[in-house]
Amino acid sequence: MAKKVADALGDSAILIQQDDYGHTSLAMHSNCTISALQDYFLDNKLPTQDILCGTDQQLFPGPGVTKQSLNKLNAVSNSVSTNGTTTTSTLQDELDKARERSHNLFIATIALAAASGLLLVGLLFSCIRGRHKSNKNHGTYIPRAAFEKATEEQGHTYDDPYAPGAGSKSGGYARVET
């Protein structure tokens, strides 16, 4: 769409394309695009011709994987060495190392999961065993006087308002029976 607009405007429009990974935003750093934008906004200079920019940032962290490095690897893999075999053996070696590394990480993940499972089973066993031991060794002690009626000697007394004879109070309202 931008290409059509730039073509329709003729010589008064210059198109700057960032045709690489992250081409729809400035998320992937491109010195070419940044310098063209700075020239336009800060110095008020337009480029003389259309510009095609790429990113200067690695696609994935770790060993550099960019379009340029992939092109170099393709060029190397298509060339033939002096003894008649291609250099794809080095690429195959790197691939084998990566597979071995991922296999080792997979084994470590399974070992950690198994250890976590064993710890969980041990925790459950400990909780269940502790619950059974506490029931056998410790009985609930209820003092004998807990269910006996309190006396004035023991401190606070509780009078039941529904007990027979409790409703006869002097003054106030009296119950009317018919």
PEVEN-V282416 format. One line per field, one symbol per residue. ss: DSSP state (@ for helix, = for strand, . for the rest). phi: phi as a letter, one per 20 degrees, with the letter a starting at -180 (. if undefined). Layout:
BEGIN
ss = ???
phi = ???
END
This chain:
BEGIN
ss = .@@@@@@@@@@@...===............@@@@@@@@@@@.........===.............@@@@@@@@@@@@.=.....=.@@@@@@@@@@@@@@@@@@@@@@@@@@@@@@@@@@@@@@@@@@@@@@@@@@......@@@@....@@@........................
phi = .ffffffffmfecddddddafmfebefefcffffffffgfeedldefebfcddceddffcfoggccfffffffffffeedefendeefffffffffffffffffffffffffffffffffffffffffffffffffedeeddffffdeffdffeofdddefeffneeedenmedfddd
END
